Amino acid sequence: MNNLPCQADPQFVFCTERERRAARRGRSPIEELEEEAADETDNKRIRMRRAQRAYRTRKEEILVSEKARSEQLSKALDDAMETFISFLRHVYEFHQTRHSPGLLFHLNQAFMQI
């Protein structure tokens, strides 16, 4: 095994890779646990950890795709609003529509509902 500087030791003595990993906080990686898993409860614990990791990964992927979809829909709505406003301006420029209060009323009402 490689001897590496051991930061967990205040005297900074050399230690093995496994000892260096043991000094880190948190759960140990699944690969290390598989080597040490001797009974069914350890195997079950490993399977549960894998399932949790897979669930978190799927959840994150769904969140990212939904954010992208939300941004896409928001942009489509903004584009539709800009198109409708452009259409309204174009309609207001026509002389014939100025004398059609019913049409202007319905266009304004449609704009307010959007």
Secondary structure per residue as TSV (DSSP state, phi and psi in degrees):
chain	resnum	aa	ss	phi	psi
A	1	M	-	360.0	154.5
A	2	N	-	-79.5	138.5
A	3	N	E	-97.7	121.2
A	4	L	E	-118.5	157.9
A	5	P	E	-61.1	131.6
A	6	C	-	-98.2	108.7
A	7	Q	T	-78.8	-15.5
A	8	A	T	-72.0	-24.7
A	9	D	S	-89.2	127.2
A	10	P	T	-63.8	-22.0
A	11	Q	T	-88.3	0.2
A	12	F	-	56.9	51.1
A	13	V	-	-84.3	155.0
A	14	F	E	-74.3	142.0
A	15	C	E	-141.9	172.5
A	16	T	E	-79.9	166.1
A	17	E	H	-59.9	-42.1
A	18	R	H	-64.0	-41.0
A	19	E	H	-66.1	-36.9
A	20	R	H	-66.3	-40.2
A	21	R	H	-66.6	-34.5
A	22	A	H	-65.7	-24.6
A	23	A	T	-75.8	-17.4
A	24	R	S	-74.8	151.4
A	25	R	S	-80.5	166.2
A	26	G	S	87.8	-176.8
A	27	R	-	-73.1	149.8
A	28	S	-	-79.9	154.9
A	29	P	-	-59.5	155.3
A	30	I	H	-62.8	-35.9
A	31	E	H	-57.5	-42.3
A	32	E	H	-65.6	-38.4
A	33	L	H	-67.8	-34.7
A	34	E	H	-61.9	-37.1
A	35	E	H	-64.8	-35.8
A	36	E	H	-92.7	-10.8
A	37	A	-	-69.0	114.8
A	38	A	-	-109.9	-31.4
A	39	D	S	-120.0	177.2
A	40	E	H	-65.9	-33.7
A	41	T	H	-66.3	-37.6
A	42	D	H	-66.2	-41.2
A	43	N	H	-63.1	-40.7
A	44	K	H	-64.2	-41.3
A	45	R	H	-60.9	-41.1
A	46	I	H	-64.8	-43.9
A	47	R	H	-61.9	-39.7
A	48	M	H	-64.4	-40.9
A	49	R	H	-64.5	-40.6
A	50	R	H	-64.0	-42.4
A	51	A	H	-63.0	-42.4
A	52	Q	H	-61.4	-44.1
A	53	R	H	-63.0	-43.7
A	54	A	H	-63.3	-40.9
A	55	Y	H	-62.4	-46.5
A	56	R	H	-63.0	-38.0
A	57	T	H	-64.7	-47.1
A	58	R	H	-62.1	-41.6
A	59	K	H	-61.0	-43.9
A	60	E	H	-65.5	-41.5
A	61	E	H	-63.2	-41.6
A	62	I	H	-64.4	-42.2
A	63	L	H	-61.2	-44.1
A	64	V	H	-63.9	-44.3
A	65	S	H	-67.4	-36.5
A	66	E	H	-69.2	-35.8
A	67	K	H	-63.4	-43.0
A	68	A	H	-63.4	-41.6
A	69	R	H	-64.8	-40.9
A	70	S	H	-61.9	-44.1
A	71	E	H	-64.0	-39.2
A	72	Q	H	-64.6	-44.7
A	73	L	H	-66.6	-38.3
A	74	S	H	-63.3	-41.9
A	75	K	H	-65.5	-41.3
A	76	A	H	-62.4	-40.3
A	77	L	H	-65.1	-43.5
A	78	D	H	-61.5	-41.7
A	79	D	H	-64.0	-41.0
A	80	A	H	-64.1	-41.0
A	81	M	H	-63.4	-44.2
A	82	E	H	-62.0	-40.4
A	83	T	H	-64.8	-42.8
A	84	F	H	-66.1	-41.5
A	85	I	H	-63.5	-41.4
A	86	S	H	-62.0	-41.0
A	87	F	H	-63.0	-44.2
A	88	L	H	-60.1	-45.0
A	89	R	H	-60.5	-41.1
A	90	H	H	-64.8	-41.6
A	91	V	H	-65.8	-40.8
A	92	Y	H	-64.7	-24.1
A	93	E	H	-73.4	-24.2
A	94	F	S	-72.2	136.5
A	95	H	H	-66.5	-35.8
A	96	Q	H	-66.2	-33.8
A	97	T	H	-75.2	-22.7
A	98	R	H	-65.7	-25.7
A	99	H	T	-98.5	14.5
A	100	S	-	-121.4	83.5
A	101	P	H	-63.6	-30.2
A	102	G	H	-64.2	-43.5
A	103	L	H	-65.4	-45.3
A	104	L	H	-62.7	-39.2
A	105	F	H	-61.4	-46.8
A	106	H	H	-67.3	-37.1
A	107	L	H	-65.7	-43.5
A	108	N	H	-64.1	-39.4
A	109	Q	H	-65.1	-41.8
A	110	A	H	-63.5	-39.7
A	111	F	H	-64.3	-41.2
A	112	M	H	-67.7	-31.8
A	113	Q	H	-73.0	-27.0
A	114	I	-	-75.2	360.0
